[in-house]
Amino acid sequence: MMNTYETEKQFIDISSVNFSGRILDVGGGGEGVISRKAGDIVVAIDRREEELIETPDVGLKIIMDACNLKFLSNSFENITAFYTLMYMNEQEVQLFLQEAYRVLKAGGLLWI
């Protein structure tokens, strides 16, 4: 049985974050927060095409599963995954983290 918890509404302010290098935005569909912030340096991926259609027309949008990234190793300086992990089960989180480690450049950052 899974427990459910509710909290007050949360606000994450990324207005002062300055990304250096390319960003892989995992689960980047919907509101496209990272695409709105960083523009053309973003590669937004999502499993659902309809989510990507809703995002701003900046950067690159690709239908892709985060557990099986189709990028070369050492491709990105940053990976963002805001609100994405809560939609993954434990096995998917493990696979995603392995893939994130593989595609991040040395010294790259994973933003959760």
Contact map, one row per residue, 1 for C-alpha under 8 A:
1110000000000000000000000000000000000000000000000000000000000000000000000000000000000000000000000000000000000000
1111000000000000000000000000000000000000000000000000000000000000000000000000000000000000000000000000000000000000
1111100000000000000000000000000000000000000000000000000000000000000000000000000000000000000000000000000000000000
0111110000000000000000000000000000000000000000000000000000000000000000000000000000000000000000000000000000000000
0011111000000000000000000000000000000000000000000000000000000000000000000000000000000000000000000000000000000000
0001111100000000000000000000000000000000000000000000000000000000000000000000000000000000000000000000000000000000
0000111111000000000000000000000000000000000000000000000000000000000000000000000000000000000000000000000000000000
0000011111000000000000000000000000000000000000000000000000000000000000000000000000000000000000000000000000000000
0000001111100000000000000000000000000000000000000000000000000000000000000000000000000000000000000000000000000000
0000001111110000000000000000000000000000000000000000000000000000000000000000000000000000000000000000000000000000
0000000011111000000000000000000000000000000000000000000000000000000000000000000000000000000000000000000000000000
0000000001111100000000000000000000000000000000000000000000000000000000000000000000000000000000000000000000000000
0000000000111111000000000000000000000000000000000000000000000000000000000000000000000000000000000000000000000000
0000000000011111100000000000000000000000000000000000000000000000000000000000000000000000000000000000000000000000
0000000000001111100000000000000000001000000000000000000000000000000000000000000000000000000000000000000000000000
0000000000001111110000000000000000000000000000000000000000000000000000000000000000000000000000000000000000000000
0000000000000111111000000000000000000000000000000000000000000000000000000000000000000000000000000000000000000000
0000000000000001111100000000000000000000000000000000000000000000000000000000000000000000000000000000000000000000
0000000000000000111111100000000000000100000000000000000000000000000000000000010000000000000000000000000000000000
0000000000000000011111000000000000000000000000000000000000000000000000000000110000000000000000000000000000000000
0000000000000000001111100000000000000000100000000000000000000000000000000001110000000000000000000000000000000000
0000000000000000001111110000000000000000111000000000000000000000000000000001110000000000000000000000000000000000
0000000000000000001011111000000000000000111000000000000000000000000000000001111100000000000000000000000000000000
0000000000000000000001111100000000000000011110000000000000000000000000000001011100000000000000000000000000000000
0000000000000000000000111111000001000000011110000000000000000000000000000000001110000000000000000000000000000000
0000000000000000000000011111000000000000000111000000000000000000010000000000001111010000000000000000000000000000
0000000000000000000000001111100000000000000111100000000000000000010000000000000011110000000000000000000000000000
0000000000000000000000001111111111100000000111000011001000000000000000000000000010000000000000000000000000000000
0000000000000000000000000011111100000000000111010111111000000000000000000000000000000000000000000000000000000000
0000000000000000000000000001111100000000000000000011111000000000000000000000000000000000000000000000000000000000
0000000000000000000000000001111110000000000000000000011100000000000000000000000000000000000000000000000000000000
0000000000000000000000000001111111110000000000000000011100000000000000000000000000000000000000000000000000000000
0000000000000000000000000001001111111000000000000000000000000000000000000000000000000000000000000000000000000000
0000000000000000000000001001000111111110010000000000000000000000000000000000000100000000000000000000000000000000
0000000000000000000000000001000111111111010100000000001101100000000000000000000000000000000000000000000000000000
0000000000000000000000000000000111111110000000000000000101000000000000000000000000000000000000000000000000000000
0000000000000010000000000000000011111110000000000000000000000000000000000000000000000000000000000000000000000000
0000000000000000001000000000000001111111110000000000000000000000000000000000000000000000000000000000000000000000
0000000000000000000000000000000001111111110000000000000001100000000000000000000000000000000000000000000000000000
0000000000000000000000000000000000100111111000000000000001110000000000000000000000000000000000000000000000000000
0000000000000000000011100000000000000111111000000000000000100000000000000000000000000000000000000000000000000000
0000000000000000000001111000000001100111111100000000000001110000000000000000000000000000000000000000000000000000
0000000000000000000001111000000000000001111110000000000000111100000000000000000000000000000000000000000000000000
0000000000000000000000011111100000100000011111000001000000111100000000000000000000000000000000000000000000000000
0000000000000000000000011111100000000000001111100001000000001111110000000000000000000000000000000000000000000000
0000000000000000000000000111100000000000000111111011000000000111110000000000000000000000000000000000000000000000
0000000000000000000000000010000000000000000011111000000000000011110000000000000000000000000000000000000000000000
0000000000000000000000000000100000000000000001111111000000000010000000000000000000000000000000000000000000000000
0000000000000000000000000000000000000000000001111111100000000010000000000000000000000000000000000000000000000000
0000000000000000000000000000100000000000000000011111110000000000000000000000000000000000000000000000000000000000
0000000000000000000000000001110000000000000001011111111000000000000000000000000000000000000000000000000000000000
0000000000000000000000000001110000000000000111011111111000001110000000000000000000000000000000000000000000000000
0000000000000000000000000000110000000000000000001111111000000000000000000000000000000000000000000000000000000000
0000000000000000000000000000111100000000000000000111111100000000000000000000000000000000000000000000000000000000
0000000000000000000000000001111100100000000000000011111110000000000000000000000000000000000000000000000000000000
0000000000000000000000000000001100110000000000000000011111000000000000000000000000000000000000000000000000000000
0000000000000000000000000000000000000000000000000000001111100000000000000000000000000000000000000000000000000000
0000000000000000000000000000000000110011010000000000000111110000000000000000000000000000000000000000000000000000
0000000000000000000000000000000000100011111100000000000011111000000000000000000000000000000000000000000000000000
0000000000000000000000000000000000000001011100000000000001111100000000000000000000000000000000000000000000000000
0000000000000000000000000000000000000000001110000001000000111110000000000000000000000000000000000000000000000000
0000000000000000000000000000000000000000001111000001000000011111000000000000000000000000000000000000000000000000
0000000000000000000000000000000000000000000011111001000000001111100000000000000000000000000000000000000000000000
0000000000000000000000000000000000000000000011100000000000000111110111000000000000000000000000000000000000000000
0000000000000000000000000000000000000000000011100000000000000011111110000000000000000000000000000000000000000000
0000000000000000000000000110000000000000000011100000000000000001111110000000000000000000000000010010000000000000
0000000000000000000000000000000000000000000000000000000000000000111110000000000000000000000110110010000000000000
0000000000000000000000000000000000000000000000000000000000000001111111000000000000000000000000110010000000000000
0000000000000000000000000000000000000000000000000000000000000001111111100000000000000000000000000010000000000000
0000000000000000000000000000000000000000000000000000000000000001000111110000000000000000000000000000000000000000
0000000000000000000000000000000000000000000000000000000000000000000011111010000000000000000000000000001000000000
0000000000000000000000000000000000000000000000000000000000000000000001111110000000000000000000000000001000000000
0000000000000000000000000000000000000000000000000000000000000000000000111110000000000000000000000000011110000000
0000000000000000000000000000000000000000000000000000000000000000000000011111000000000000000000000000011111000000
0000000000000000000000000000000000000000000000000000000000000000000000111111100000000000000000000000001110000000
0000000000000000000011110000000000000000000000000000000000000000000000000111111000000000000000000000001110010000
0000000000000000000111100000000000000000000000000000000000000000000000000011111000000000000000000000000111111000
0000000000000000001111110000000000000000000000000000000000000000000000000001111100000000000000000000000100011110
0000000000000000000000111100000000000000000000000000000000000000000000000001111110000000000000000001000100001110
0000000000000000000000111100000001000000000000000000000000000000000000000000011111000000000000000000000000000111
0000000000000000000000001111000000000000000000000000000000000000000000000000001111111000000000000000000000000111
0000000000000000000000000110000000000000000000000000000000000000000000000000000111111000000000000000000000000011
0000000000000000000000000010000000000000000000000000000000000000000000000000000011111110000000000000000000000001
0000000000000000000000000110000000000000000000000000000000000000000000000000000011111111000000000000000000000000
0000000000000000000000000000000000000000000000000000000000000000000000000000000011111111000010000000000000000000
0000000000000000000000000000000000000000000000000000000000000000000000000000000000111111100000000000000000000000
0000000000000000000000000000000000000000000000000000000000000000000000000000000000111111100000000000000000000000
0000000000000000000000000000000000000000000000000000000000000000000000000000000000011111111110000000000000000000
0000000000000000000000000000000000000000000000000000000000000000000000000000000000000111111110000000000000000000
0000000000000000000000000000000000000000000000000000000000000000000000000000000000000001111111000000000000000000
0000000000000000000000000000000000000000000000000000000000000000000000000000000000000001111111100000000000000000
0000000000000000000000000000000000000000000000000000000000000000001000000000000000000001111111110000000000000000
0000000000000000000000000000000000000000000000000000000000000000001000000000000000001001111111111000000000000000
0000000000000000000000000000000000000000000000000000000000000000000000000000000000000000011111111100000000000000
0000000000000000000000000000000000000000000000000000000000000000001100000000000000000000001111111110000000000000
0000000000000000000000000000000000000000000000000000000000000000011100000000000000000000000111111111000000000000
0000000000000000000000000000000000000000000000000000000000000000000000000000000000000000000011111111100000000000
0000000000000000000000000000000000000000000000000000000000000000000000000000000000000000000001111111110000000000
0000000000000000000000000000000000000000000000000000000000000000011110000000000000000000000000111111111000000000
0000000000000000000000000000000000000000000000000000000000000000000000000000001000000000000000011111111100000100
0000000000000000000000000000000000000000000000000000000000000000000000000000000000000000000000001111111100000000
0000000000000000000000000000000000000000000000000000000000000000000000001100000000000000000000000111111100000000
0000000000000000000000000000000000000000000000000000000000000000000000111111000000000000000000000011111110000000
0000000000000000000000000000000000000000000000000000000000000000000000001111111000000000000000000001111111111000
0000000000000000000000000000000000000000000000000000000000000000000000001111100000000000000000000000001111110000
0000000000000000000000000000000000000000000000000000000000000000000000000100100000000000000000000000000111110000
0000000000000000000000000000000000000000000000000000000000000000000000000000100000000000000000000000000111111000
0000000000000000000000000000000000000000000000000000000000000000000000000001110000000000000000000000000111111100
0000000000000000000000000000000000000000000000000000000000000000000000000000111000000000000000000000000100111110
0000000000000000000000000000000000000000000000000000000000000000000000000000011110000000000000000001000000011111
0000000000000000000000000000000000000000000000000000000000000000000000000000011111000000000000000000000000001111
0000000000000000000000000000000000000000000000000000000000000000000000000000000111100000000000000000000000000111
